[in-house]
Amino acid sequence: MRLSEDKVRRIAERIIDGLAERELVSYTDQSRDARANRVKAVYEVLIPDLQAEEGIDAEVERILATYSRTLRPVEQDVLRRKHKEEVARKRKFIL
């Protein structure tokens, strides 16, 4: 995975805290345990999506490796983006 588990946990914390700061949600239980449970729930939603995207990236790299000539960096970026969108669409994954 591109992001470490610690970074994903911090992202989950920022999501939970950001929703509360913007008053998009209000929590009846303000305890640390309740916050930890909310962070864990968001974390558990993020991890499978990140793993799915990692699988898409791996498939794209396999596709790019089949090209017979060496690609310039700009070509690689364009083709990587194109193939990633295509593979994601086939897997019904929204990027």
C-alpha positions in Angstrom: 0.0 0.0 0.0 1.3 3.5 -0.8 0.2 4.9 2.5 1.3 3.4 5.8 -1.3 2.2 8.2 -0.4 5.1 10.5 -1.1 7.6 7.8 -4.4 6.0 7.0 -5.3 6.2 10.7 -4.4 9.9 10.7 -6.5 10.5 7.7 -9.4 8.7 9.4 -8.9 10.9 12.5 -8.9 14.1 10.3 -12.1 13.0 8.6 -13.8 12.4 12.0 -12.6 15.6 13.5 -13.3 17.6 10.3 -16.9 16.5 10.2 -17.4 17.6 13.8 -15.6 20.9 13.3 -17.8 21.8 10.3 -20.8 20.7 12.3 -21.8 18.2 9.7 -22.3 15.6 12.4 -22.7 15.8 16.1 -21.7 13.1 18.5 -23.7 12.3 21.6 -20.8 10.4 23.1 -17.7 12.6 23.3 -15.5 10.1 25.1 -12.1 9.0 23.8 -13.3 5.4 23.4 -16.2 6.6 21.2 -13.9 8.7 19.1 -11.5 5.7 18.7 -14.4 3.6 17.5 -15.4 6.2 15.0 -11.8 6.4 13.7 -11.6 2.7 13.5 -14.8 2.5 11.5 -13.5 5.1 8.9 -10.1 3.3 8.8 -11.8 0.0 8.0 -13.6 1.6 5.1 -10.5 3.2 3.7 -8.2 0.2 3.8 -10.1 -2.0 1.4 -10.4 0.8 -1.1 -6.7 1.5 -0.9 -5.9 -2.2 -1.3 -8.2 -2.3 -4.4 -6.5 0.7 -5.9 -3.1 -1.0 -5.2 -4.3 -4.0 -7.2 -5.4 -1.8 -10.0 -1.9 -0.1 -10.0 -0.2 -3.5 -10.1 -2.3 -4.6 -13.1 -1.5 -1.3 -14.9 2.3 -1.8 -14.2 2.0 -5.3 -15.7 0.3 -3.9 -18.8 3.0 -1.2 -19.2 5.7 -3.9 -18.9 4.3 -5.6 -22.0 5.1 -2.7 -24.2 8.0 -3.7 -26.5 9.8 -0.4 -26.4 11.0 1.8 -23.6 8.5 4.5 -22.8 9.5 8.1 -22.1 8.3 9.4 -18.7 5.6 11.6 -20.2 4.3 8.6 -22.3 4.4 6.4 -19.2 2.3 8.9 -17.2 -0.3 9.3 -20.0 -0.6 5.5 -20.6 -0.6 4.8 -16.8 -3.5 7.2 -16.3 -5.4 5.8 -19.4 -4.9 2.2 -18.4 -5.7 2.9 -14.7 -9.1 4.4 -15.7 -9.8 1.5 -18.0 -8.9 -1.2 -15.4 -10.9 0.7 -12.7 -13.9 0.9 -15.0 -13.7 -2.9 -15.7 -13.6 -3.6 -12.0 -16.4 -1.1 -11.4 -14.1 0.9 -9.1 -14.5 4.7 -8.9 -11.3 6.6 -8.7 
